[in-house]
Amino acid sequence: MTITISKGGQISLPAMLRRRWGTGAVVLDDRGDHVTIRPLPADPVSAAQGALRKPRRTAESDRARERREALIREQKRG
């Protein structure tokens, strides 16, 4: 798809893309030799929610950690 840049430096995204992305705003990433256009979520905070969440601890992971720690303690005792 080819998009023309106006004299004022503006581009128009086709309605098909705007509808598919469901957004009225985009992020332009300058990659040096090309530009990447990505849709910006309507609510960036909600879109990022949970992205940094740590995996849940399970009983099995707790037992495995305790076994590793016990092994380390035993090795230190010699």
N, C-alpha and C positions, 0 to 999 in steps of 0.2 A: 504494500500500500504506500503510495507516495502522497505526502501532504506538502502544500506550498506554504512558504513563510511570507507573510505580508511585508510591505515596506516598513511598517511599524514594529516588526519582529514578532507578530502574533501568528499562531497556528490555530486551525479549527479541527477539532476531533470529530469524526463522523458520529452521527447520532447512534448508529449501530453499536459503536464501542462504548459510548457514554451509557447507553441502556444496559449493555451486557455487564459493565463494571458497576453500575448502580451508584455512580458518584458524580459530583460536579467539580471535583478537584483532583489534580494529579501531582505527582512528584517527578521532577526531571533529574536524572542522575547523569552528570557529565562524566563519561568514561574515557575521556581523552580523544579517542578517534570516533566515538559515537555517543549518542544520548539514549538513555533508557527511560521510557515513560511508564510509570506505575500508578494505578489508582490509589487515591488517598481515602481511607475509610471515613465515613461520615462522622464516626465517633472514634478517634484514634485511641483513646484511653480504654474503651471497651474492647477494641480489636487487639490491644496488647495484653489485656488481662489474662493472667495465667502463663504468659510466655516464659517467665522466669521461675515459675513454680518448681520447687524441688520434688523429685519423685517421693511418693509416700513410703514411709517406713512400714515394713511388715514384720510380723513375729519372726519369720524365717530370716530376714536380714538382720534383725536384732540378735538372734541366736548365732548367726554366722560371725557377726562382729565380736560377740562375747567369746566365741571359740578362738578367733584370731588373737584377741587380747590375752586370753589365758595361755595360749601357746607362746606368745612373746614373753609373758611373765615366767613361764617354765624355762624358756631358753636363757633368760637372764640369770636364773638361779643356778643354772649349769648342772 
